[in-house]
Structures are given as structure tokens and as C-alpha cells.
Amino acid sequence: MLHRKIYQLCGDGREVCVFLRDQQRWIERARIIDIEGDLVTLRYETEEEDEVCSWEEMVRLESIGAVTQKLASVPRGNAEPLVSEDCPEAERIRRYTDSNPD
């Protein structure tokens, strides 16, 4: 089941986090670029001190233990979330405050 999902994510091109069982580490904000046989090619960036490094890494399909992806995010604090003008009223996020009981 995980293997099928990895193939699907490769086609989507979305950012994912991948856990490598054999190395016991997470690769964050990666894109699954290619799958060839049992090799998966991941592309990601890391920040070290004052430089950003781009990486392309090939890992075995069976070494991938988990894959996660961010579904949504909402800023903390008093910032208003951005809402598209064509978003239906029923699907908009409403912010409730003590001064506005609606």
C-alpha cells in the first residue's frame, strides 16, 4: 500500500517528508522525482549556517518507512487567513473572538 502511495506522490510533485528506516532519519520538504525499479530519487534542500544546499538522493523503496505531507497550515496569532474571492461562504474559515459572538 505504501509503495502505491509513493508512486502516486511521484506523479503529484508535492512536497513530502520521508522517514528512512535504515538510517533512522527524516528527510523534510522533499519531492519524489523519479522511481526506477526499487530506487526512489528524492530532491530536497537543507540550510547549514549561511548557505542553502540542494540534494538529490537515491534510496531503496523498501527503506522508506513512512511518508507524510502537509495538508494545510494556518498562521498563529491575530493574522487573518487569506481567503480566495471565489471561495463559497459555507467553506470559509470564520474567526471567533470574545467581542464577536457570531
Buried (B, 14 or more C-beta within 10 A) or exposed (E): EEEEEBEEBBEEEEBBBBBBEEEEEEBEEBBBBEBEEEEBBBBBEEEEEEEEEEEEBEBEBEBBBEBEEEEEEEEEEEEEEEEEEEEEEEEEEEEEEEEEEE
